[in-house]
Amino acid sequence: MQISGNGYNYGMLSNAYTAVSRGMKTTENAAENIASGSALEKDLGASDLTSLKEGEIQAQAGAKLFDVYDKTIGSIIDIEV
């Protein structure tokens, strides 16, 4: 089965966007909990700190997907003859 270029491109971009968005949302939620002090009240400080790191890693993974996508498409377009 052959995957069309457009389907491949859309899949990579969609996955990268989803990873960055999810990572940013996770980070924002954890930061809000920590900043509001509710993390201390609920004794979930460690959980929120873990969520901060998790969000950071998710966003970085998505950014890496964008980088790979850029390099892949760039290498296909910039073929020297």
MMTF fields as JSON, N, C-alpha, C and O atoms, coordinates in Angstrom:
{
  "mmtfVersion": "1.0.0",
  "mmtfProducer": "UNKNOWN",
  "numBonds": 323,
  "numAtoms": 324,
  "numGroups": 81,
  "numChains": 1,
  "numModels": 1,
  "chainsPerModel": [1],
  "groupsPerChain": [81],
  "chainIdList": ["A"],
  "bondAtomList": [4, 2, 8, 6, 12, 10, 16, 14, 20, 18, 24, 22, 28, 26, 32, 30, 36, 34, 40, 38, 44, 42, 48, 46, 52, 50, 56, 54, 60, 58, 64, 62, 68, 66, 72, 70, 76, 74, 80, 78, 84, 82, 88, 86, 92, 90, 96, 94, 100, 98, 104, 102, 108, 106, 112, 110, 116, 114, 120, 118, 124, 122, 128, 126, 132, 130, 136, 134, 140, 138, 144, 142, 148, 146, 152, 150, 156, 154, 160, 158, 164, 162, 168, 166, 172, 170, 176, 174, 180, 178, 184, 182, 188, 186, 192, 190, 196, 194, 200, 198, 204, 202, 208, 206, 212, 210, 216, 214, 220, 218, 224, 222, 228, 226, 232, 230, 236, 234, 240, 238, 244, 242, 248, 246, 252, 250, 256, 254, 260, 258, 264, 262, 268, 266, 272, 270, 276, 274, 280, 278, 284, 282, 288, 286, 292, 290, 296, 294, 300, 298, 304, 302, 308, 306, 312, 310, 316, 314, 320, 318],
  "bondOrderList": [1, 1, 1, 1, 1, 1, 1, 1, 1, 1, 1, 1, 1, 1, 1, 1, 1, 1, 1, 1, 1, 1, 1, 1, 1, 1, 1, 1, 1, 1, 1, 1, 1, 1, 1, 1, 1, 1, 1, 1, 1, 1, 1, 1, 1, 1, 1, 1, 1, 1, 1, 1, 1, 1, 1, 1, 1, 1, 1, 1, 1, 1, 1, 1, 1, 1, 1, 1, 1, 1, 1, 1, 1, 1, 1, 1, 1, 1, 1, 1],
  "groupList": [{"groupName": "MET", "atomNameList": ["N", "CA", "C", "O"], "elementList": ["N", "C", "C", "O"], "formalChargeList": [0, 0, 0, 0], "bondAtomList": [1, 0, 2, 1, 3, 2], "bondOrderList": [1, 1, 2], "singleLetterCode": "M", "chemCompType": "L-PEPTIDE LINKING"}, {"groupName": "GLN", "atomNameList": ["N", "CA", "C", "O"], "elementList": ["N", "C", "C", "O"], "formalChargeList": [0, 0, 0, 0], "bondAtomList": [1, 0, 2, 1, 3, 2], "bondOrderList": [1, 1, 2], "singleLetterCode": "Q", "chemCompType": "L-PEPTIDE LINKING"}, {"groupName": "ILE", "atomNameList": ["N", "CA", "C", "O"], "elementList": ["N", "C", "C", "O"], "formalChargeList": [0, 0, 0, 0], "bondAtomList": [1, 0, 2, 1, 3, 2], "bondOrderList": [1, 1, 2], "singleLetterCode": "I", "chemCompType": "L-PEPTIDE LINKING"}, {"groupName": "SER", "atomNameList": ["N", "CA", "C", "O"], "elementList": ["N", "C", "C", "O"], "formalChargeList": [0, 0, 0, 0], "bondAtomList": [1, 0, 2, 1, 3, 2], "bondOrderList": [1, 1, 2], "singleLetterCode": "S", "chemCompType": "L-PEPTIDE LINKING"}, {"groupName": "GLY", "atomNameList": ["N", "CA", "C", "O"], "elementList": ["N", "C", "C", "O"], "formalChargeList": [0, 0, 0, 0], "bondAtomList": [1, 0, 2, 1, 3, 2], "bondOrderList": [1, 1, 2], "singleLetterCode": "G", "chemCompType": "PEPTIDE LINKING"}, {"groupName": "ASN", "atomNameList": ["N", "CA", "C", "O"], "elementList": ["N", "C", "C", "O"], "formalChargeList": [0, 0, 0, 0], "bondAtomList": [1, 0, 2, 1, 3, 2], "bondOrderList": [1, 1, 2], "singleLetterCode": "N", "chemCompType": "L-PEPTIDE LINKING"}, {"groupName": "TYR", "atomNameList": ["N", "CA", "C", "O"], "elementList": ["N", "C", "C", "O"], "formalChargeList": [0, 0, 0, 0], "bondAtomList": [1, 0, 2, 1, 3, 2], "bondOrderList": [1, 1, 2], "singleLetterCode": "Y", "chemCompType": "L-PEPTIDE LINKING"}, {"groupName": "LEU", "atomNameList": ["N", "CA", "C", "O"], "elementList": ["N", "C", "C", "O"], "formalChargeList": [0, 0, 0, 0], "bondAtomList": [1, 0, 2, 1, 3, 2], "bondOrderList": [1, 1, 2], "singleLetterCode": "L", "chemCompType": "L-PEPTIDE LINKING"}, {"groupName": "ALA", "atomNameList": ["N", "CA", "C", "O"], "elementList": ["N", "C", "C", "O"], "formalChargeList": [0, 0, 0, 0], "bondAtomList": [1, 0, 2, 1, 3, 2], "bondOrderList": [1, 1, 2], "singleLetterCode": "A", "chemCompType": "L-PEPTIDE LINKING"}, {"groupName": "THR", "atomNameList": ["N", "CA", "C", "O"], "elementList": ["N", "C", "C", "O"], "formalChargeList": [0, 0, 0, 0], "bondAtomList": [1, 0, 2, 1, 3, 2], "bondOrderList": [1, 1, 2], "singleLetterCode": "T", "chemCompType": "L-PEPTIDE LINKING"}, {"groupName": "VAL", "atomNameList": ["N", "CA", "C", "O"], "elementList": ["N", "C", "C", "O"], "formalChargeList": [0, 0, 0, 0], "bondAtomList": [1, 0, 2, 1, 3, 2], "bondOrderList": [1, 1, 2], "singleLetterCode": "V", "chemCompType": "L-PEPTIDE LINKING"}, {"groupName": "ARG", "atomNameList": ["N", "CA", "C", "O"], "elementList": ["N", "C", "C", "O"], "formalChargeList": [0, 0, 0, 0], "bondAtomList": [1, 0, 2, 1, 3, 2], "bondOrderList": [1, 1, 2], "singleLetterCode": "R", "chemCompType": "L-PEPTIDE LINKING"}, {"groupName": "LYS", "atomNameList": ["N", "CA", "C", "O"], "elementList": ["N", "C", "C", "O"], "formalChargeList": [0, 0, 0, 0], "bondAtomList": [1, 0, 2, 1, 3, 2], "bondOrderList": [1, 1, 2], "singleLetterCode": "K", "chemCompType": "L-PEPTIDE LINKING"}, {"groupName": "GLU", "atomNameList": ["N", "CA", "C", "O"], "elementList": ["N", "C", "C", "O"], "formalChargeList": [0, 0, 0, 0], "bondAtomList": [1, 0, 2, 1, 3, 2], "bondOrderList": [1, 1, 2], "singleLetterCode": "E", "chemCompType": "L-PEPTIDE LINKING"}, {"groupName": "ASP", "atomNameList": ["N", "CA", "C", "O"], "elementList": ["N", "C", "C", "O"], "formalChargeList": [0, 0, 0, 0], "bondAtomList": [1, 0, 2, 1, 3, 2], "bondOrderList": [1, 1, 2], "singleLetterCode": "D", "chemCompType": "L-PEPTIDE LINKING"}, {"groupName": "PHE", "atomNameList": ["N", "CA", "C", "O"], "elementList": ["N", "C", "C", "O"], "formalChargeList": [0, 0, 0, 0], "bondAtomList": [1, 0, 2, 1, 3, 2], "bondOrderList": [1, 1, 2], "singleLetterCode": "F", "chemCompType": "L-PEPTIDE LINKING"}],
  "groupTypeList": [0, 1, 2, 3, 4, 5, 4, 6, 5, 6, 4, 0, 7, 3, 5, 8, 6, 9, 8, 10, 3, 11, 4, 0, 12, 9, 9, 13, 5, 8, 8, 13, 5, 2, 8, 3, 4, 3, 8, 7, 13, 12, 14, 7, 4, 8, 3, 14, 7, 9, 3, 7, 12, 13, 4, 13, 2, 1, 8, 1, 8, 4, 8, 12, 7, 15, 14, 10, 6, 14, 12, 9, 2, 4, 3, 2, 2, 14, 2, 13, 10],
  "groupIdList": [1, 2, 3, 4, 5, 6, 7, 8, 9, 10, 11, 12, 13, 14, 15, 16, 17, 18, 19, 20, 21, 22, 23, 24, 25, 26, 27, 28, 29, 30, 31, 32, 33, 34, 35, 36, 37, 38, 39, 40, 41, 42, 43, 44, 45, 46, 47, 48, 49, 50, 51, 52, 53, 54, 55, 56, 57, 58, 59, 60, 61, 62, 63, 64, 65, 66, 67, 68, 69, 70, 71, 72, 73, 74, 75, 76, 77, 78, 79, 80, 81],
  "secStructList": [7, 7, 7, 7, 2, 2, 2, 2, 2, 2, 2, 2, 2, 2, 2, 2, 2, 2, 2, 2, 2, 2, 2, 2, 2, 2, 2, 2, 2, 2, 2, 2, 2, 2, 2, 2, 6, 2, 2, 2, 2, 6, 6, 7, 2, 2, 2, 2, 2, 2, 2, 2, 2, 2, 2, 2, 2, 2, 2, 2, 2, 2, 2, 2, 2, 2, 2, 2, 2, 2, 2, 2, 2, 2, 2, 2, 2, 6, 7, 7, 7],
  "xCoordList": [0.844, 0.0, 0.892, 1.857, 0.568, 1.366, 0.632, -0.569, 1.373, 0.798, 1.099, 2.241, 0.08, 0.305, 1.123, 1.105, 1.837, 2.651, 1.831, 2.267, 0.631, -0.211, -0.667, -0.698, -1.017, -1.422, -0.283, -0.48, 0.897, 2.088, 2.378, 2.622, 2.353, 2.625, 1.603, 1.958, 0.334, -0.712, -0.557, -0.716, -0.252, -0.091, 1.031, 0.869, 2.165, 3.292, 2.963, 3.221, 2.399, 2.066, 1.006, 1.095, 0.018, -1.047, -0.499, -0.847, 0.355, 0.951, 1.824, 1.789, 2.6, 3.482, 2.653, 2.943, 1.636, 0.786, 0.089, 0.026, -0.431, -1.122, -0.178, -0.556, 1.045, 2.007, 2.365, 2.41, 2.617, 2.955, 1.764, 1.934, 0.572, -0.63, -0.899, -1.177, -0.814, -1.07, -0.022, -0.35, 1.229, 2.288, 2.098, 2.295, 1.716, 1.494, 0.302, 0.342, -0.758, -1.947, -1.625, -2.043, -0.894, -0.498, 0.342, 0.138, 1.28, 2.153, 1.345, 1.543, 0.44, -0.375, -1.243, -1.339, -1.87, -2.729, -1.927, -2.354, -0.78, 0.055, 0.563, 0.587, 0.968, 1.459, 0.353, 0.607, -0.865, -1.992, -2.243, -2.483, -2.187, -2.394, -1.311, -1.594, -0.093, 1.012, 0.905, 1.069, 0.63, 0.557, -0.606, -0.499, -1.703, -2.878, -2.745, -3.515, -1.788, -1.623, -2.49, -2.395, -3.334, -4.202, -3.399, -3.845, -2.224, -1.38, -0.948, -0.866, -0.671, -0.248, -1.423, -1.281, -2.578, -3.766, -4.142, -4.521, -4.04, -4.415, -3.26, -3.415, -2.097, -0.89, -0.537, -0.109, -0.726, -0.409, 0.764, 0.928, 1.566, 2.688, 3.596, 4.006, 3.909, 4.797, 4.14, 4.804, 2.839, 2.118, 2.131, 2.315, 1.937, 1.95, 3.346, 3.499, 4.352, 5.722, 6.027, 6.701, 5.524, 5.692, 4.951, 5.456, 3.761, 2.993, 3.698, 3.632, 4.376, 5.148, 6.207, 6.362, 6.934, 7.995, 7.396, 7.936, 6.284, 5.616, 5.196, 5.407, 4.606, 4.194, 5.375, 5.304, 6.462, 7.68, 8.187, 8.548, 8.213, 8.703, 7.774, 8.242, 6.463, 5.518, 5.713, 5.727, 5.861, 6.049, 7.366, 7.425, 8.418, 9.705, 9.634, 10.24, 8.904, 8.752, 8.019, 8.4, 6.98, 6.27, 7.156, 7.113, 7.963, 8.889, 9.904, 10.284, 10.337, 11.284, 10.624, 11.272, 9.34, 8.622, 8.571, 8.755, 8.322, 8.347, 9.73, 9.842, 10.772, 12.142, 12.416, 12.984, 12.01, 12.208, 11.417, 11.917, 10.184, 9.352, 10.039, 10.102, 10.554, 11.221, 12.449, 12.67, 13.24, 14.447, 14.102, 14.781, 13.041, 12.641, 12.153, 12.598, 11.247, 10.719, 11.831, 11.925, 12.665, 13.782, 14.724, 15.215, 14.987, 15.91, 15.285, 15.999, 13.976, 13.31, 13.317, 13.529, 13.085, 13.01, 14.397, 14.561, 15.376, 16.714, 17.65, 18.859, 17.12, 17.958, 18.761, 18.22, 20.066, 20.934, 21.061, 21.149, 21.07, 21.181, 22.583, 22.896],
  "yCoordList": [-1.172, 0.0, 1.239, 1.324, 2.158, 3.373, 4.552, 4.741, 5.327, 6.507, 7.705, 7.918, 8.483, 9.66, 10.685, 10.709, 11.528, 12.554, 13.474, 13.858, 13.834, 14.729, 14.081, 14.731, 12.813, 12.102, 11.983, 12.133, 11.717, 11.611, 12.952, 13.025, 14.017, 15.354, 15.754, 16.266, 15.521, 15.885, 15.107, 15.673, 13.829, 13.003, 13.498, 13.588, 13.82, 14.312, 15.648, 15.852, 16.55, 17.87, 17.77, 18.449, 16.936, 16.772, 16.21, 16.695, 15.191, 14.604, 15.603, 15.681, 16.358, 17.352, 18.429, 18.803, 18.922, 19.96, 19.448, 20.152, 18.228, 17.637, 17.5, 17.808, 17.043, 16.868, 18.197, 18.3, 19.209, 20.529, 21.098, 21.612, 21.014, 21.547, 20.854, 21.505, 19.533, 18.77, 19.094, 19.235, 19.21, 19.543, 20.921, 21.109, 21.878, 23.237, 23.278, 23.963, 22.54, 22.512, 21.868, 22.373, 20.772, 20.098, 21.026, 21.115, 21.71, 22.638, 23.792, 24.163, 24.362, 25.479, 25.077, 25.819, 23.914, 23.456, 23.259, 23.68, 22.627, 22.397, 23.72, 23.905, 24.634, 25.933, 26.72, 27.384, 26.642, 27.32, 26.754, 27.505, 25.428, 24.796, 25.223, 25.513, 25.253, 25.637, 27.11, 27.462, 27.97, 29.406, 29.783, 30.708, 29.067, 29.389, 28.887, 29.284, 28.03, 27.478, 26.268, 25.645, 25.921, 24.758, 23.468, 22.465, 23.493, 22.296, 21.997, 20.833, 23.034, 22.84, 22.42, 21.589, 23.005, 22.659, 21.201, 20.526, 20.715, 19.338, 18.369, 17.16, 18.909, 18.103, 17.348, 16.195, 18.021, 17.44, 18.16, 18.096, 18.83, 19.583, 18.721, 19.129, 17.533, 16.643, 16.222, 16.122, 15.976, 15.586, 16.716, 16.479, 17.936, 19.074, 19.328, 19.707, 19.12, 19.275, 18.23, 18.514, 17.03, 15.976, 16.342, 16.111, 16.91, 17.324, 18.435, 18.481, 19.333, 20.373, 19.747, 20.133, 18.78, 18.119, 17.319, 17.316, 16.647, 15.868, 16.768, 16.429, 17.909, 18.855, 19.37, 19.521, 19.64, 20.109, 19.064, 19.393, 17.826, 16.75, 16.545, 16.325, 16.616, 16.475, 17.584, 17.325, 18.809, 19.932, 19.802, 20.099, 19.364, 19.183, 18.066, 18.173, 17.009, 15.915, 16.409, 16.07, 17.201, 17.773, 18.692, 18.682, 19.49, 20.387, 19.576, 19.965, 18.459, 17.593, 17.01, 16.876, 16.663, 16.178, 17.246, 16.943, 18.498, 19.593, 19.702, 19.919, 19.553, 19.634, 18.51, 18.748, 17.288, 16.148, 16.365, 16.105, 16.84, 17.123, 18.139, 17.952, 19.213, 20.26, 19.714, 20.021, 18.915, 18.356, 17.346, 17.272, 16.571, 15.57, 16.244, 15.909, 17.184, 17.888, 18.693, 18.727, 19.334, 20.101, 19.229, 19.643, 18.008, 17.131, 16.618, 16.35, 16.48, 16.036, 17.155, 16.909, 18.375, 19.518, 19.945, 20.323, 19.891, 20.41, 19.357, 19.405, 18.436, 17.433, 18.087, 18.736, 17.895, 18.477, 17.529, 16.313, 18.089, 17.271, 17.346, 16.733],
  "zCoordList": [0.0, 0.0, 0.0, 0.759, -0.828, -0.953, -0.304, -0.5, 0.462, 1.106, 0.233, -0.172, -0.054, -0.881, -0.108, 1.122, -0.839, -0.214, 0.662, 1.747, 0.194, 0.982, 2.281, 3.326, 2.218, 3.427, 4.415, 5.621, 3.914, 4.762, 5.407, 6.612, 4.61, 5.132, 6.175, 7.237, 5.878, 6.817, 8.114, 9.196, 8.023, 9.214, 10.101, 11.318, 9.505, 10.292, 10.936, 12.122, 10.163, 10.706, 11.796, 12.819, 11.58, 12.557, 13.866, 14.943, 13.779, 14.978, 15.711, 16.939, 14.973, 15.591, 16.284, 17.42, 15.611, 16.187, 17.447, 18.456, 17.386, 18.533, 19.72, 20.85, 19.476, 20.564, 21.205, 22.431, 20.399, 20.942, 21.71, 22.815, 21.142, 21.798, 23.123, 24.13, 23.117, 24.334, 25.4, 26.578, 24.984, 25.925, 26.534, 27.734, 25.71, 26.21, 27.165, 28.187, 26.828, 27.688, 29.031, 30.072, 29.02, 30.258, 31.121, 32.331, 30.496, 31.216, 31.799, 32.956, 31.011, 31.486, 32.676, 33.653, 32.597, 33.693, 34.97, 36.046, 34.858, 36.037, 36.606, 37.822, 35.733, 36.188, 36.898, 37.903, 36.376, 37.027, 38.418, 39.363, 38.547, 39.855, 40.85, 42.012, 40.377, 41.251, 41.639, 42.807, 40.658, 40.907, 41.823, 42.628, 41.693, 42.503, 43.932, 44.807, 44.169, 45.506, 45.751, 46.808, 44.797, 44.99, 45.016, 45.572, 44.419, 44.445, 45.871, 46.262, 46.65, 48.034, 48.91, 49.807, 48.636, 49.412, 49.223, 50.18, 48.011, 47.7, 47.917, 47.751, 48.289, 48.474, 47.186, 47.22, 46.068, 44.77, 44.121, 42.902, 44.899, 44.353, 43.496, 42.41, 43.981, 43.219, 41.914, 40.882, 41.96, 40.752, 39.73, 38.536, 40.2, 39.288, 38.728, 37.567, 39.555, 39.064, 37.995, 37.005, 38.209, 37.209, 35.925, 34.826, 36.064, 34.892, 34.118, 32.89, 34.845, 34.164, 33.272, 32.113, 33.817, 33.049, 31.893, 30.787, 32.155, 31.106, 29.948, 28.784, 30.269, 29.231, 28.439, 27.219, 29.14, 28.459, 27.47, 26.34, 27.894, 27.026, 25.831, 24.714, 26.058, 24.951, 23.926, 22.722, 24.395, 23.48, 22.72, 21.527, 23.401, 22.735, 21.693, 20.627, 21.995, 21.034, 19.782, 18.661, 19.975, 18.831, 18.019, 16.789, 18.709, 18.009, 17.209, 16.105, 17.766, 17.047, 15.797, 14.759, 15.891, 14.71, 13.622, 12.443, 14.016, 13.043, 12.402, 11.196, 13.201, 12.692, 11.691, 10.625, 12.037, 11.134, 9.85, 8.755, 9.985, 8.814, 7.91, 6.695, 8.501, 7.749, 7.031, 5.859, 7.717, 7.105, 6.009, 4.985, 6.236, 5.242, 3.967, 2.869, 4.116, 2.95, 2.284, 1.057, 3.082, 2.532, 1.734, 0.683, 2.226, 1.509, 0.22, -0.746, 0.189, -1.034, -2.068, -3.255, -1.617, -2.531, -3.006, -4.166, -2.142, -2.437, -3.047, -2.819, -3.795, -4.438, -5.549, -6.444, -5.458, -6.498, -7.677, -7.507, -8.853, -10.076, -10.599, -11.62]
}
